[in-house]
Amino acid sequence: METLNIVDIYTPLIVAILIVAGFMVGFINTLAGSGTVITYSVFMALGLPASYANGTIRVGVIMQTLSASLMFKKNSVLEIKQGLILGVPIVIGSILGAQVAVEIEKQIFEYIVGAVMLLMIVLLFVKPDKWIAGKAESSKRKNPWVQFLIYLSIGFYGGFIHIGVGIFLIAALVLFSGYDLLRANALKVFTVLLYSPFALFVYMYNDHIHYGMALISSIGNVFGGIVASKIAIKKGSRFIHWFLIVVVVLFTAKTFGLLDFILPK
């Protein structure tokens, strides 16, 4: 870690930047997903290699999902038992994905993700009521092994790069498992909380974390998660639907390099 060429992160300006970035990430991730691209980019701009940034973001993710999950549970939105069941394949996939992530290049994978996001933009505008209201009985007709593989794959992606995993989780929970957006969002946050410590351990073991940046930005993550969970509960599924559309469009544009002048790679 001593050989990394990074700026002094303990100056008031850099501390403020890290906390604000963390707040934005916690807010966006709790309401939709892919907000982690902000701290990912900030960490790299401050001198962290991509592999270290990929590990460092995990600390803030744990803090924001913990605070948001507590808020969702307090307001009877989060189904803990169902989250634990769904968390099993997600956790397994995340461990595998994190191990792969410390060894290979991610650019091609990111372009594949961008292509999937383009498809998701279309799906968000087709029958939007399905996203908002959900269809709980649809999950009963699904093959449990197919469900296992879907969430295993999402967990793998989450461990691999994390950015955008919330969007994939919401899509699976709504379109495949039949939850309405509000409850799907709460389950998304909780399942990310379940897998993140396992992925974090892999990055810790491989010494791919800058703890100073992680802990400072985590302050913002916590408050962002709390504020966003309160808004989600108050505004409901329809608000989350439109917020999700905006985030997916922006994330897709970023993936294909259309926003590099704002968030450079």
Backbone as CSV, one residue per row, in Angstrom:
resi,resn,N_x,N_y,N_z,CA_x,CA_y,CA_z,C_x,C_y,C_z
1,MET,0.823,-1.205,0.000,0.000,0.000,0.000,0.863,1.262,0.000
2,GLU,2.079,1.155,0.593,2.933,2.336,0.669,3.395,2.819,-0.691
3,THR,3.376,1.929,-1.703,3.880,2.291,-3.025,2.844,2.999,-3.876
4,LEU,1.591,3.095,-3.405,0.556,3.737,-4.197,0.812,5.232,-4.278
5,ASN,0.625,5.785,-5.480,0.839,7.218,-5.699,-0.486,7.952,-5.545
6,ILE,-0.853,8.274,-4.294,-2.128,8.932,-4.034,-1.899,10.283,-3.380
7,VAL,-2.898,11.152,-3.441,-2.818,12.472,-2.828,-3.024,12.332,-1.319
8,ASP,-2.771,13.420,-0.595,-3.005,13.443,0.845,-4.510,13.506,1.091
9,ILE,-5.100,12.419,1.535,-6.556,12.347,1.669,-7.062,12.982,2.967
10,TYR,-6.139,13.409,3.831,-6.563,13.923,5.137,-6.637,15.447,5.193
11,THR,-6.537,16.101,4.051,-6.764,17.547,4.013,-8.268,17.807,4.074
12,PRO,-8.700,18.956,4.611,-10.138,19.238,4.740,-10.901,19.118,3.423
13,LEU,-10.303,19.588,2.319,-10.988,19.529,1.030,-11.234,18.100,0.588
14,ILE,-10.202,17.257,0.669,-10.347,15.868,0.219,-11.303,15.102,1.125
15,VAL,-11.232,15.356,2.427,-12.168,14.706,3.353,-13.608,15.068,2.994
16,ALA,-13.835,16.371,2.698,-15.184,16.825,2.335,-15.644,16.162,1.042
17,ILE,-14.755,16.056,0.067,-15.092,15.424,-1.212,-15.481,13.964,-1.002
18,LEU,-14.710,13.263,-0.188,-14.973,11.851,0.064,-16.308,11.643,0.782
19,ILE,-16.617,12.515,1.743,-17.874,12.375,2.484,-19.065,12.688,1.591
20,VAL,-18.961,13.763,0.797,-20.056,14.118,-0.117,-20.269,13.012,-1.150
21,ALA,-19.158,12.499,-1.700,-19.262,11.404,-2.673,-19.917,10.184,-2.029
22,GLY,-19.525,9.893,-0.790,-20.115,8.766,-0.074,-21.611,8.938,0.138
23,PHE,-22.021,10.174,0.467,-23.450,10.448,0.662,-24.220,10.208,-0.636
24,MET,-23.693,10.709,-1.740,-24.353,10.528,-3.031,-24.474,9.049,-3.384
25,VAL,-23.420,8.299,-3.105,-23.437,6.863,-3.391,-24.476,6.150,-2.533
26,GLY,-24.466,6.457,-1.230,-25.439,5.831,-0.338,-26.862,6.140,-0.742
27,PHE,-27.104,7.366,-1.171,-28.441,7.796,-1.579,-28.881,7.075,-2.853
28,ILE,-28.038,7.125,-3.879,-28.390,6.522,-5.173,-28.494,4.999,-5.075
29,ASN,-27.540,4.380,-4.377,-27.562,2.923,-4.258,-28.793,2.417,-3.518
30,THR,-29.237,3.164,-2.520,-30.393,2.723,-1.743,-31.678,2.835,-2.541
31,LEU,-31.786,3.860,-3.373,-33.003,4.058,-4.161,-32.993,3.292,-5.480
32,ALA,-31.820,3.003,-6.000,-31.746,2.313,-7.294,-30.521,1.403,-7.324
33,GLY,-29.390,1.964,-7.725,-28.153,1.208,-7.830,-27.185,1.959,-8.718
34,SER,-25.958,1.453,-8.833,-24.884,1.985,-9.682,-24.282,3.278,-9.164
35,GLY,-24.725,3.773,-8.005,-24.143,4.992,-7.458,-22.680,4.840,-7.107
36,THR,-22.241,3.592,-6.895,-20.859,3.334,-6.503,-19.870,3.807,-7.554
37,VAL,-20.333,4.028,-8.777,-19.452,4.551,-9.813,-18.861,5.900,-9.393
38,ILE,-19.540,6.625,-8.515,-19.052,7.932,-8.066,-17.800,7.775,-7.216
39,THR,-17.888,6.983,-6.127,-16.701,6.811,-5.298,-15.621,6.024,-6.041
40,TYR,-16.032,5.108,-6.897,-15.068,4.366,-7.720,-14.216,5.355,-8.517
41,SER,-14.873,6.323,-9.144,-14.166,7.315,-9.953,-13.357,8.275,-9.092
42,VAL,-13.921,8.690,-7.948,-13.206,9.599,-7.051,-11.946,8.933,-6.508
43,PHE,-12.056,7.692,-6.084,-10.890,6.976,-5.566,-9.789,6.890,-6.619
44,MET,-10.171,6.589,-7.862,-9.183,6.492,-8.931,-8.576,7.858,-9.247
45,ALA,-9.397,8.914,-9.188,-8.888,10.262,-9.435,-7.874,10.669,-8.366
46,LEU,-8.010,10.129,-7.165,-7.086,10.437,-6.071,-5.836,9.559,-6.101
47,GLY,-5.787,8.639,-7.055,-4.565,7.869,-7.242,-4.658,6.380,-7.024
48,LEU,-5.825,5.868,-6.641,-5.967,4.420,-6.437,-6.101,3.692,-7.770
49,PRO,-5.397,2.588,-7.974,-5.636,1.755,-9.162,-7.058,1.188,-9.109
50,ALA,-7.569,0.788,-10.256,-8.945,0.299,-10.333,-9.194,-0.869,-9.392
51,SER,-8.225,-1.795,-9.283,-8.414,-2.970,-8.434,-8.544,-2.578,-6.967
52,TYR,-7.798,-1.557,-6.539,-7.890,-1.088,-5.154,-9.205,-0.332,-4.933
53,ALA,-9.608,0.467,-5.916,-10.873,1.181,-5.798,-12.035,0.200,-5.687
54,ASN,-11.940,-0.895,-6.447,-12.981,-1.912,-6.448,-13.121,-2.566,-5.075
55,GLY,-12.016,-2.706,-4.359,-12.072,-3.258,-3.015,-12.466,-2.227,-1.979
56,THR,-11.967,-0.999,-2.130,-12.195,0.050,-1.137,-13.664,0.448,-1.037
57,ILE,-14.384,0.414,-2.148,-15.794,0.808,-2.120,-16.633,-0.122,-1.244
58,ARG,-16.148,-1.329,-0.986,-16.958,-2.329,-0.275,-17.258,-1.920,1.169
59,VAL,-16.340,-1.191,1.793,-16.553,-0.778,3.183,-17.769,0.145,3.279
60,GLY,-17.834,1.131,2.388,-18.968,2.044,2.379,-20.269,1.351,2.035
61,VAL,-20.192,0.369,1.152,-21.394,-0.389,0.769,-21.990,-1.090,1.990
62,ILE,-21.131,-1.684,2.803,-21.614,-2.363,4.009,-22.292,-1.376,4.949
63,MET,-21.693,-0.209,5.127,-22.239,0.782,6.053,-23.592,1.317,5.573
64,GLN,-23.691,1.592,4.270,-24.944,2.173,3.764,-26.069,1.142,3.750
65,THR,-25.747,-0.098,3.404,-26.788,-1.123,3.359,-27.243,-1.513,4.765
66,LEU,-26.330,-1.464,5.736,-26.702,-1.746,7.116,-27.678,-0.688,7.636
67,SER,-27.344,0.588,7.429,-28.214,1.662,7.919,-29.559,1.658,7.202
68,ALA,-29.554,1.443,5.885,-30.806,1.429,5.129,-31.660,0.213,5.492
69,SER,-31.033,-0.944,5.689,-31.775,-2.153,6.053,-32.483,-1.977,7.395
70,LEU,-31.808,-1.350,8.338,-32.424,-1.094,9.641,-33.642,-0.190,9.506
71,MET,-33.546,0.804,8.605,-34.679,1.708,8.386,-35.842,0.971,7.733
72,PHE,-35.554,0.143,6.734,-36.608,-0.617,6.057,-37.276,-1.604,7.023
73,LYS,-36.471,-2.265,7.864,-37.019,-3.208,8.830,-37.881,-2.487,9.857
74,LYS,-37.430,-1.344,10.311,-38.174,-0.564,11.301,-39.554,-0.188,10.774
75,ASN,-39.669,0.030,9.472,-40.935,0.426,8.859,-41.677,-0.747,8.219
76,SER,-41.285,-1.972,8.581,-41.987,-3.206,8.146,-42.036,-3.361,6.626
77,VAL,-40.991,-2.920,5.953,-40.903,-3.064,4.504,-40.021,-4.244,4.115
78,LEU,-39.049,-4.567,4.969,-38.065,-5.596,4.661,-38.501,-6.963,5.170
79,GLU,-38.449,-7.985,4.275,-38.753,-9.364,4.636,-37.435,-10.105,4.872
80,ILE,-37.023,-10.177,6.146,-35.724,-10.732,6.503,-35.582,-12.194,6.055
81,LYS,-36.591,-13.011,6.327,-36.511,-14.434,6.004,-36.299,-14.662,4.515
82,GLN,-37.070,-13.958,3.680,-36.923,-14.112,2.241,-35.567,-13.603,1.774
83,GLY,-35.103,-12.536,2.416,-33.788,-12.004,2.072,-32.679,-12.990,2.370
84,LEU,-32.781,-13.707,3.471,-31.773,-14.707,3.824,-31.767,-15.863,2.822
85,ILE,-32.962,-16.271,2.378,-33.049,-17.349,1.385,-32.405,-16.929,0.075
86,LEU,-32.758,-15.739,-0.398,-32.186,-15.234,-1.647,-30.694,-14.954,-1.500
87,GLY,-30.277,-14.671,-0.286,-28.884,-14.313,-0.054,-27.907,-15.458,-0.232
88,VAL,-28.383,-16.706,-0.113,-27.473,-17.855,-0.208,-26.755,-17.906,-1.560
89,PRO,-27.471,-17.969,-2.696,-26.753,-17.995,-3.983,-26.010,-16.691,-4.263
90,ILE,-26.543,-15.575,-3.769,-25.886,-14.287,-4.000,-24.531,-14.244,-3.294
91,VAL,-24.480,-14.719,-2.068,-23.223,-14.739,-1.314,-22.203,-15.653,-1.990
92,ILE,-22.647,-16.845,-2.390,-21.732,-17.783,-3.063,-21.162,-17.150,-4.335
93,GLY,-22.049,-16.550,-5.125,-21.595,-15.910,-6.364,-20.646,-14.763,-6.102
94,SER,-20.885,-13.990,-5.050,-20.050,-12.813,-4.771,-18.621,-13.210,-4.401
95,ILE,-18.488,-14.311,-3.676,-17.143,-14.782,-3.304,-16.358,-15.178,-4.552
96,LEU,-17.026,-15.901,-5.453,-16.367,-16.299,-6.707,-16.022,-15.081,-7.552
97,GLY,-16.967,-14.133,-7.648,-16.741,-12.939,-8.455,-15.619,-12.077,-7.929
98,ALA,-15.541,-11.929,-6.608,-14.485,-11.113,-6.010,-13.115,-11.720,-6.267
99,GLN,-13.030,-13.049,-6.196,-11.751,-13.702,-6.441,-11.296,-13.505,-7.876
100,VAL,-12.243,-13.588,-8.817,-11.918,-13.368,-10.226,-11.507,-11.916,-10.459
101,ALA,-12.160,-10.991,-9.756,-11.952,-9.563,-9.989,-10.540,-9.102,-9.669
102,VAL,-9.878,-9.744,-8.727,-8.530,-9.308,-8.367,-7.486,-9.800,-9.363
103,GLU,-7.932,-10.541,-10.390,-6.980,-11.155,-11.307,-7.142,-10.748,-12.767
104,ILE,-8.336,-10.270,-13.196,-8.525,-10.049,-14.629,-8.993,-8.622,-14.940
105,GLU,-8.909,-8.271,-16.215,-9.341,-6.966,-16.730,-10.859,-6.922,-16.839
106,LYS,-11.456,-5.757,-16.512,-12.919,-5.669,-16.430,-13.574,-4.890,-17.573
107,GLN,-12.814,-4.297,-18.486,-13.394,-3.385,-19.470,-14.409,-4.071,-20.382
108,ILE,-14.058,-5.249,-20.893,-14.980,-5.962,-21.773,-16.262,-6.314,-21.022
109,PHE,-16.102,-6.743,-19.779,-17.254,-7.079,-18.959,-18.161,-5.867,-18.775
110,GLU,-17.558,-4.676,-18.615,-18.339,-3.460,-18.432,-19.171,-3.141,-19.670
111,TYR,-18.622,-3.396,-20.860,-19.382,-3.145,-22.082,-20.566,-4.104,-22.204
112,ILE,-20.375,-5.338,-21.752,-21.489,-6.286,-21.737,-22.592,-5.775,-20.812
113,VAL,-22.184,-5.263,-19.650,-23.141,-4.699,-18.703,-23.900,-3.537,-19.332
114,GLY,-23.177,-2.692,-20.063,-23.816,-1.561,-20.729,-24.886,-2.008,-21.714
115,ALA,-24.593,-3.082,-22.445,-25.569,-3.602,-23.406,-26.814,-4.117,-22.685
116,VAL,-26.611,-4.778,-21.554,-27.750,-5.259,-20.765,-28.577,-4.082,-20.248
117,MET,-27.890,-2.995,-19.870,-28.587,-1.818,-19.375,-29.471,-1.186,-20.449
118,LEU,-29.010,-1.211,-21.684,-29.833,-0.689,-22.780,-31.142,-1.463,-22.872
119,LEU,-31.037,-2.782,-22.728,-32.237,-3.615,-22.738,-33.137,-3.278,-21.559
120,MET,-32.529,-3.013,-20.414,-33.309,-2.725,-19.224,-34.064,-1.402,-19.340
121,ILE,-33.476,-0.436,-20.037,-34.166,0.836,-20.258,-35.491,0.587,-20.974
122,VAL,-35.448,-0.302,-21.991,-36.666,-0.647,-22.724,-37.673,-1.307,-21.793
123,LEU,-37.201,-2.246,-20.984,-38.093,-2.977,-20.080,-38.749,-2.054,-19.051
124,LEU,-38.033,-1.027,-18.635,-38.573,-0.099,-17.643,-39.763,0.679,-18.181
125,PHE,-39.803,0.873,-19.517,-40.896,1.627,-20.124,-42.019,0.724,-20.626
126,VAL,-41.747,-0.583,-20.670,-42.774,-1.529,-21.111,-43.528,-2.047,-19.891
127,LYS,-44.836,-1.824,-19.865,-45.677,-2.238,-18.743,-45.103,-1.777,-17.403
128,PRO,-44.969,-0.483,-17.209,-44.375,0.023,-15.964,-45.137,-0.393,-14.718
129,ASP,-46.442,-0.680,-14.847,-47.218,-1.098,-13.682,-46.692,-2.413,-13.092
130,LYS,-46.061,-3.234,-13.926,-45.505,-4.488,-13.425,-44.366,-4.210,-12.460
131,TRP,-43.594,-3.134,-12.731,-42.522,-2.742,-11.820,-43.095,-2.163,-10.528
132,ILE,-44.137,-1.387,-10.662,-44.669,-0.647,-9.509,-45.476,-1.544,-8.583
133,ALA,-46.341,-2.391,-9.131,-47.235,-3.203,-8.311,-46.671,-4.580,-7.994
134,GLY,-45.847,-5.110,-8.916,-45.326,-6.455,-8.706,-46.381,-7.511,-9.010
135,LYS,-46.011,-8.762,-8.877,-46.934,-9.876,-9.118,-46.411,-11.078,-8.353
136,ALA,-46.732,-11.100,-7.061,-46.128,-12.069,-6.145,-46.335,-13.513,-6.574
137,GLU,-47.498,-13.824,-7.158,-47.775,-15.224,-7.498,-46.879,-15.728,-8.622
138,SER,-46.246,-14.826,-9.365,-45.398,-15.259,-10.479,-44.206,-16.069,-10.006
139,SER,-43.702,-15.775,-8.794,-42.533,-16.490,-8.300,-42.836,-17.951,-8.020
140,LYS,-44.090,-18.274,-7.749,-44.466,-19.646,-7.436,-44.369,-20.554,-8.650
141,ARG,-44.387,-19.958,-9.842,-44.353,-20.760,-11.067,-42.931,-20.929,-11.597
142,LYS,-41.952,-20.328,-10.909,-40.589,-20.364,-11.394,-39.858,-21.601,-10.881
143,ASN,-38.981,-22.151,-11.728,-38.120,-23.257,-11.339,-37.113,-22.763,-10.297
144,PRO,-37.055,-23.409,-9.108,-36.151,-22.938,-8.060,-34.688,-22.969,-8.466
145,TRP,-34.324,-23.904,-9.342,-32.927,-23.970,-9.791,-32.596,-22.814,-10.724
146,VAL,-33.583,-22.401,-11.524,-33.380,-21.231,-12.379,-33.205,-19.991,-11.509
147,GLN,-34.039,-19.903,-10.477,-33.923,-18.776,-9.551,-32.560,-18.767,-8.875
148,PHE,-32.090,-19.941,-8.471,-30.768,-20.054,-7.835,-29.676,-19.544,-8.770
149,LEU,-29.721,-19.960,-10.042,-28.694,-19.566,-11.005,-28.735,-18.066,-11.299
150,ILE,-29.946,-17.510,-11.354,-30.075,-16.070,-11.609,-29.417,-15.270,-10.494
151,TYR,-29.738,-15.608,-9.252,-29.179,-14.853,-8.129,-27.708,-15.180,-7.892
152,LEU,-27.286,-16.389,-8.253,-25.866,-16.734,-8.205,-25.081,-15.849,-9.169
153,SER,-25.628,-15.670,-10.380,-24.973,-14.840,-11.397,-24.898,-13.375,-10.964
154,ILE,-25.983,-12.884,-10.372,-25.993,-11.506,-9.898,-24.986,-11.331,-8.766
155,GLY,-24.910,-12.330,-7.885,-23.925,-12.281,-6.816,-22.507,-12.270,-7.365
156,PHE,-22.267,-13.078,-8.404,-20.945,-13.103,-9.048,-20.584,-11.718,-9.565
157,TYR,-21.541,-11.084,-10.240,-21.283,-9.738,-10.759,-21.026,-8.763,-9.613
158,GLY,-21.808,-8.876,-8.532,-21.629,-7.980,-7.403,-20.257,-8.116,-6.783
159,GLY,-19.775,-9.343,-6.646,-18.445,-9.546,-6.115,-17.374,-9.095,-7.086
160,PHE,-17.687,-9.200,-8.371,-16.716,-8.872,-9.419,-16.459,-7.378,-9.506
161,ILE,-17.518,-6.566,-9.605,-17.314,-5.133,-9.764,-18.293,-4.295,-8.947
162,HIS,-19.405,-4.834,-8.566,-20.433,-4.217,-7.717,-21.234,-3.120,-8.406
163,ILE,-20.587,-2.256,-9.185,-21.278,-1.119,-9.796,-22.447,-1.608,-10.647
164,GLY,-23.658,-1.177,-10.297,-24.840,-1.552,-11.054,-25.537,-2.803,-10.556
165,VAL,-24.963,-3.469,-9.535,-25.566,-4.725,-9.063,-26.966,-4.493,-8.508
166,GLY,-27.193,-3.329,-7.908,-28.519,-3.039,-7.359,-29.595,-3.032,-8.420
167,ILE,-29.253,-2.551,-9.596,-30.222,-2.501,-10.693,-30.574,-3.909,-11.156
168,PHE,-29.560,-4.777,-11.254,-29.822,-6.155,-11.648,-30.660,-6.874,-10.595
169,LEU,-30.371,-6.602,-9.325,-31.137,-7.230,-8.256,-32.597,-6.786,-8.280
170,ILE,-32.825,-5.493,-8.463,-34.203,-5.001,-8.534,-34.939,-5.643,-9.706
171,ALA,-34.277,-5.721,-10.855,-34.907,-6.327,-12.033,-35.304,-7.773,-11.758
172,ALA,-34.400,-8.544,-11.132,-34.701,-9.946,-10.837,-35.824,-10.066,-9.812
173,LEU,-35.775,-9.235,-8.791,-36.774,-9.307,-7.719,-38.165,-8.907,-8.206
174,VAL,-38.226,-7.962,-9.150,-39.523,-7.508,-9.670,-40.005,-8.399,-10.809
175,LEU,-39.175,-8.560,-11.835,-39.604,-9.248,-13.052,-39.620,-10.776,-12.903
176,PHE,-38.760,-11.304,-12.042,-38.697,-12.756,-11.885,-39.396,-13.228,-10.616
177,SER,-39.121,-12.552,-9.496,-39.685,-13.000,-8.218,-41.009,-12.339,-7.871
178,GLY,-41.391,-11.276,-8.589,-42.729,-10.718,-8.453,-42.960,-9.689,-7.361
179,TYR,-41.903,-9.142,-6.766,-42.082,-8.131,-5.727,-42.406,-6.770,-6.325
180,ASP,-43.154,-5.950,-5.581,-43.311,-4.563,-5.993,-41.994,-3.831,-5.732
181,LEU,-41.839,-2.653,-6.331,-40.551,-1.976,-6.292,-40.096,-1.602,-4.887
182,LEU,-41.015,-1.206,-4.026,-40.622,-0.797,-2.685,-40.025,-1.969,-1.914
183,ARG,-40.715,-3.123,-1.915,-40.211,-4.287,-1.183,-38.999,-4.907,-1.880
184,ALA,-38.976,-4.842,-3.198,-37.803,-5.324,-3.935,-36.582,-4.485,-3.584
185,ASN,-36.786,-3.189,-3.455,-35.685,-2.297,-3.120,-35.121,-2.613,-1.740
186,ALA,-36.018,-2.889,-0.786,-35.570,-3.245,0.560,-34.797,-4.564,0.541
187,LEU,-35.303,-5.554,-0.207,-34.605,-6.837,-0.317,-33.266,-6.681,-1.024
188,LYS,-33.219,-5.820,-2.020,-31.969,-5.546,-2.726,-30.912,-5.051,-1.756
189,VAL,-31.287,-4.063,-0.949,-30.357,-3.483,0.018,-29.879,-4.550,1.003
190,PHE,-30.801,-5.366,1.494,-30.457,-6.373,2.497,-29.554,-7.469,1.920
191,THR,-29.841,-7.929,0.702,-29.006,-8.990,0.124,-27.609,-8.480,-0.224
192,VAL,-27.504,-7.213,-0.593,-26.177,-6.627,-0.809,-25.406,-6.587,0.514
193,LEU,-26.121,-6.269,1.588,-25.499,-6.292,2.914,-24.996,-7.689,3.259
194,LEU,-25.737,-8.720,2.873,-25.348,-10.089,3.190,-24.066,-10.502,2.468
195,TYR,-23.939,-10.154,1.191,-22.775,-10.642,0.445,-21.542,-9.763,0.584
196,SER,-21.736,-8.485,0.894,-20.610,-7.540,0.877,-19.474,-7.900,1.834
197,PRO,-19.750,-8.355,3.063,-18.625,-8.718,3.941,-17.772,-9.850,3.384
198,PHE,-18.400,-10.807,2.686,-17.640,-11.915,2.109,-16.736,-11.423,0.977
199,ALA,-17.299,-10.564,0.123,-16.487,-9.988,-0.953,-15.377,-9.119,-0.364
200,LEU,-15.704,-8.355,0.672,-14.715,-7.490,1.320,-13.543,-8.305,1.834
201,PHE,-13.831,-9.449,2.427,-12.760,-10.290,2.973,-11.779,-10.709,1.882
202,VAL,-12.295,-11.030,0.686,-11.420,-11.424,-0.414,-10.480,-10.280,-0.774
203,TYR,-11.014,-9.056,-0.838,-10.183,-7.898,-1.165,-9.202,-7.586,-0.036
204,MET,-9.630,-7.781,1.208,-8.725,-7.584,2.348,-7.575,-8.596,2.292
205,TYR,-7.910,-9.832,2.010,-6.895,-10.882,1.951,-5.852,-10.586,0.878
206,ASN,-6.306,-9.984,-0.226,-5.395,-9.654,-1.326,-4.824,-8.242,-1.201
207,ASP,-5.062,-7.583,-0.048,-4.534,-6.247,0.226,-4.920,-5.243,-0.859
208,HIS,-6.219,-5.225,-1.206,-6.721,-4.327,-2.241,-7.703,-3.307,-1.659
209,ILE,-7.388,-2.774,-0.485,-8.253,-1.790,0.157,-7.417,-0.655,0.735
210,HIS,-7.864,0.573,0.520,-7.270,1.732,1.188,-8.228,2.108,2.320
211,TYR,-7.856,1.785,3.531,-8.778,1.908,4.660,-9.102,3.364,4.997
212,GLY,-8.153,4.272,4.773,-8.417,5.681,5.049,-9.549,6.227,4.186
213,MET,-9.450,6.018,2.878,-10.502,6.465,1.955,-11.821,5.771,2.267
214,ALA,-11.742,4.482,2.551,-12.950,3.703,2.803,-13.714,4.235,4.009
215,LEU,-13.007,4.492,5.099,-13.679,4.907,6.335,-14.220,6.333,6.245
216,ILE,-13.479,7.221,5.592,-13.944,8.607,5.466,-15.203,8.670,4.598
217,SER,-15.169,8.028,3.445,-16.330,8.068,2.553,-17.527,7.336,3.164
218,SER,-17.258,6.362,4.046,-18.338,5.604,4.684,-19.237,6.491,5.543
219,ILE,-18.686,7.581,6.055,-19.501,8.517,6.838,-20.658,9.022,5.978
220,GLY,-20.331,9.417,4.759,-21.360,9.870,3.836,-22.286,8.750,3.421
221,ASN,-21.723,7.541,3.227,-22.546,6.392,2.835,-23.680,6.139,3.819
222,VAL,-23.369,6.205,5.102,-24.363,5.929,6.138,-25.526,6.908,6.056
223,PHE,-25.202,8.193,6.005,-26.259,9.197,5.974,-27.037,9.171,4.664
224,GLY,-26.353,8.871,3.561,-27.047,8.732,2.283,-28.036,7.596,2.301
225,GLY,-27.639,6.467,2.910,-28.529,5.321,3.001,-29.753,5.597,3.859
226,ILE,-29.556,6.319,4.960,-30.672,6.643,5.855,-31.672,7.572,5.172
227,VAL,-31.158,8.638,4.556,-32.031,9.610,3.889,-32.811,8.956,2.758
228,ALA,-32.129,8.154,1.935,-32.781,7.526,0.785,-33.836,6.512,1.211
229,SER,-33.575,5.753,2.266,-34.561,4.771,2.717,-35.820,5.462,3.229
230,LYS,-35.659,6.591,3.902,-36.826,7.350,4.362,-37.645,7.861,3.184
231,ILE,-36.959,8.347,2.146,-37.659,8.841,0.963,-38.381,7.704,0.251
232,ALA,-37.718,6.543,0.131,-38.334,5.388,-0.536,-39.614,4.973,0.174
233,ILE,-39.577,4.932,1.502,-40.746,4.533,2.276,-41.875,5.551,2.118
234,LYS,-41.516,6.823,2.120,-42.515,7.890,2.042,-43.105,8.026,0.638
235,LYS,-42.262,7.964,-0.385,-42.711,8.206,-1.757,-43.272,6.965,-2.447
236,GLY,-42.773,5.781,-2.072,-43.318,4.550,-2.620,-42.729,4.114,-3.952
237,SER,-43.364,3.106,-4.550,-42.830,2.428,-5.733,-42.755,3.320,-6.966
238,ARG,-43.747,4.172,-7.164,-43.766,4.983,-8.384,-42.562,5.928,-8.445
239,PHE,-42.235,6.529,-7.306,-41.063,7.406,-7.259,-39.800,6.610,-7.548
240,ILE,-39.664,5.404,-6.952,-38.484,4.570,-7.176,-38.367,4.185,-8.650
241,HIS,-39.509,3.930,-9.288,-39.513,3.552,-10.701,-38.869,4.630,-11.565
242,TRP,-39.283,5.869,-11.378,-38.731,6.950,-12.191,-37.285,7.268,-11.814
243,PHE,-36.966,7.156,-10.544,-35.582,7.362,-10.127,-34.695,6.290,-10.755
244,LEU,-35.203,5.062,-10.800,-34.464,3.956,-11.395,-34.220,4.197,-12.879
245,ILE,-35.215,4.713,-13.592,-35.062,5.012,-15.016,-33.925,6.007,-15.242
246,VAL,-33.911,7.063,-14.454,-32.869,8.093,-14.590,-31.487,7.488,-14.340
247,VAL,-31.375,6.689,-13.291,-30.086,6.105,-12.939,-29.605,5.133,-14.008
248,VAL,-30.503,4.300,-14.535,-30.122,3.340,-15.570,-29.642,4.062,-16.821
249,VAL,-30.338,5.113,-17.220,-29.929,5.886,-18.397,-28.539,6.481,-18.188
250,LEU,-28.306,7.095,-17.023,-27.012,7.711,-16.744,-25.901,6.671,-16.650
251,PHE,-26.204,5.538,-16.023,-25.190,4.502,-15.889,-24.813,3.914,-17.246
252,THR,-25.803,3.725,-18.107,-25.529,3.220,-19.448,-24.673,4.203,-20.232
253,ALA,-25.002,5.491,-20.135,-24.210,6.523,-20.814,-22.777,6.524,-20.302
254,LYS,-22.608,6.361,-18.998,-21.270,6.317,-18.409,-20.500,5.101,-18.901
255,THR,-21.151,3.959,-18.967,-20.492,2.728,-19.379,-19.936,2.829,-20.790
256,PHE,-20.673,3.524,-21.681,-20.224,3.675,-23.064,-19.397,4.935,-23.289
257,GLY,-18.970,5.573,-22.177,-18.043,6.691,-22.285,-18.661,8.032,-22.581
258,LEU,-19.986,8.150,-22.520,-20.641,9.409,-22.861,-20.567,10.438,-21.736
259,LEU,-20.182,10.002,-20.550,-20.094,10.926,-19.409,-18.667,11.019,-18.863
260,ASP,-17.685,10.632,-19.672,-16.310,10.623,-19.185,-15.794,12.014,-18.821
261,PHE,-16.397,13.038,-19.383,-15.957,14.388,-19.044,-16.420,14.774,-17.636
262,ILE,-17.390,14.026,-17.081,-17.867,14.276,-15.715,-17.234,13.296,-14.742
263,LEU,-17.270,12.020,-15.087,-16.716,10.959,-14.248,-15.682,10.188,-15.063
264,PRO,-14.458,10.701,-15.148,-13.437,10.033,-15.953,-13.104,8.650,-15.436
265,LYS,-12.791,7.749,-16.353,-12.433,6.379,-15.951,-11.026,6.359,-15.358
